[in-house]
């Protein structure tokens, strides 16, 4: 019963708000720190994101996004290539009657990294826990710009099932994008 009472304000806000479907795209600068087998590596990559969401720029939203990261580093093997990931995030924005609406978001994701480290599949899967914050800067009724900082904790699939340690990573992202609301 307590859970239902806590969910009612959220659900009523979603139903009564001026919720809209929106699509967006943007550029991300990614700084990753990988911990594996007692070593720590840091590297930077560029990425792009496509997303679709439903919600209100001044209240709540839910987003589904596709990330493509153009990996230029040898993370696990010399021929490591791109990373593709999907994310599902809940977002809470605030209307402060200023030029921008700040927001917080949290969610999870999954994806894969093309690599020769896994000889059988030629890729490693990963899962993420995501946190972020940023600003929506409305341009007009349908278009807004987005500036955000995101943190993702990645847990990669083991490169060798015999090993006890699972590779993990901390990913810091600067994101700049544009959204179109219908």
Phi, psi and omega in degrees: 000321180297320180297320179296318179294327177287329181280335183302315178299321179296312181295319179294324177295318179296323181284324185266346180286167177275064184290142180221154169278140177220155175236153181207164176212160180185176180253141176231138172254120188248129174240115187243140174238115184258132174247122181200132177053040178081354179256158176228127179239145175237142178203161182237146179215161174257154179208168174231156181224139169243138181214157173226142182214170176220125178162192182245134181298343182252003185220249185248157175204163172233136184233141170241125184228155176241122180252137172238118180247122182277086184289125179247008185246156172272098182278303180247329182215165185296330183259028178299139183237214188290160174246135176236130181219151175244141181227146172234122186223144171262140188231138175236117179252160182233134176263105182258012182055041175237191181287348184219155176247110177289154179213160171235149177213156179210150180180202181214168181203177177207157179185193178214155177242124176287122183204153174273359180296328174259101187296326184285307187266345184060024176199158174240134176276157174212158175237154182225152165246130189241139171225148179198165175206155181179199182228137164263127178245100182294134176262315173208197184297329186249341187242136172219153176259150183232131174235128186212155168245135179228146175238133177230133171261117181257138173237112183275157170295148178296139176285334179220120182300340181287330182290149179274329187274136175260131178295138177226162187211150172248122184243119176253130188232132167257124186238135176229123184210179178226141180236144174241122182255131182273000000 
